[in-house]
Amino acid sequence: MVSAESIDRDRTTKPIKYSNAGIKHFWRVEKDNGSPVVYTFELEPAVRAYVPTGIHHKRLQTHIGFDVDIDLHLDRPPS
Protein backbone atom coordinates (compact mmCIF):
# COMPACT_ATOMS: atom_id res chain seq x y z
CA MET A 1 0.00 0.00 0.00
CA VAL A 2 1.35 3.42 -0.95
CA SER A 3 0.58 6.38 1.27
CA ALA A 4 -1.21 9.45 -0.06
CA GLU A 5 1.87 11.49 0.89
CA SER A 6 4.11 9.27 -1.22
CA ILE A 7 1.74 9.47 -4.21
CA ASP A 8 1.66 13.27 -3.94
CA ARG A 9 5.45 13.45 -3.66
CA ASP A 10 5.91 11.18 -6.71
CA ARG A 11 3.49 13.25 -8.81
CA THR A 12 4.35 16.81 -7.75
CA THR A 13 7.56 17.26 -5.74
CA LYS A 14 9.87 14.80 -7.51
CA PRO A 15 9.13 15.95 -11.09
CA ILE A 16 9.90 19.56 -10.14
CA LYS A 17 13.14 18.65 -8.36
CA TYR A 18 14.27 16.33 -11.15
CA SER A 19 13.46 18.78 -13.95
CA ASN A 20 15.28 21.58 -12.09
CA ALA A 21 18.29 19.24 -11.89
CA GLY A 22 18.10 18.70 -15.67
CA ILE A 23 17.29 14.98 -15.52
CA LYS A 24 16.11 14.21 -19.05
CA HIS A 25 13.77 11.26 -18.38
CA PHE A 26 11.33 10.64 -15.54
CA TRP A 27 9.35 7.43 -15.11
CA ARG A 28 6.66 6.87 -12.52
CA VAL A 29 5.68 3.26 -11.75
CA GLU A 30 2.32 2.60 -10.13
CA LYS A 31 -0.21 -0.21 -9.83
CA ASP A 32 -3.52 -0.30 -11.71
CA ASN A 33 -5.83 -3.09 -10.55
CA GLY A 34 -2.81 -4.99 -9.21
CA SER A 35 -0.77 -4.71 -12.43
CA PRO A 36 2.15 -2.35 -13.02
CA VAL A 37 1.72 0.72 -15.17
CA VAL A 38 4.65 2.97 -16.13
CA TYR A 39 4.15 6.64 -16.98
CA THR A 40 7.07 8.03 -18.97
CA PHE A 41 8.06 11.68 -19.37
CA GLU A 42 10.81 13.61 -21.13
CA LEU A 43 12.22 16.98 -20.14
CA GLU A 44 11.27 19.81 -22.48
CA PRO A 45 14.38 22.00 -22.13
CA ALA A 46 12.82 25.31 -23.19
CA VAL A 47 10.46 25.33 -20.22
CA ARG A 48 12.37 22.86 -17.98
CA ALA A 49 9.25 20.78 -17.43
CA TYR A 50 8.31 17.20 -18.22
CA VAL A 51 5.98 16.28 -21.06
CA PRO A 52 4.32 12.85 -21.17
CA THR A 53 5.70 10.36 -23.69
CA GLY A 54 3.64 7.29 -22.85
CA ILE A 55 1.58 5.12 -20.54
CA HIS A 56 2.76 1.52 -20.59
CA HIS A 57 0.68 -1.37 -19.23
CA LYS A 58 1.94 -4.74 -20.45
CA ARG A 59 5.26 -3.80 -22.01
CA LEU A 60 7.50 -0.74 -21.72
CA GLN A 61 9.07 -0.02 -25.09
CA THR A 62 10.80 3.29 -25.69
CA HIS A 63 14.03 4.83 -26.91
CA ILE A 64 16.01 7.15 -24.61
CA GLY A 65 19.34 7.21 -26.43
CA PHE A 66 19.14 3.41 -26.44
CA ASP A 67 16.26 0.99 -26.85
CA VAL A 68 14.32 -0.07 -23.76
CA ASP A 69 12.03 -3.12 -23.87
CA ILE A 70 10.69 -4.38 -20.52
CA ASP A 71 7.97 -6.99 -20.04
CA LEU A 72 5.68 -5.72 -17.26
CA HIS A 73 3.82 -8.99 -16.65
CA LEU A 74 4.27 -10.02 -13.03
CA ASP A 75 2.81 -13.49 -13.42
CA ARG A 76 5.76 -14.99 -15.30
CA PRO A 77 9.51 -15.04 -14.70
CA PRO A 78 11.78 -12.86 -16.86
CA SER A 79 13.15 -14.56 -19.96
C-alpha angles and dihedrals in degrees: 000000000000119000122238088241092056092048090051092048092049092050102039117013101039097049091052094048093045095047091048087053090052096244103166100208131039124185125187117198119200139156124255113189089337095309126104120255123186122206112200127200136179127207114251100211098203092064098020092231134119123255121198117255101176154334112230123196112164102011133017109217120167143128120238100164086309133037119272120196117169126170107223097194109122096190097073134050119254115268 
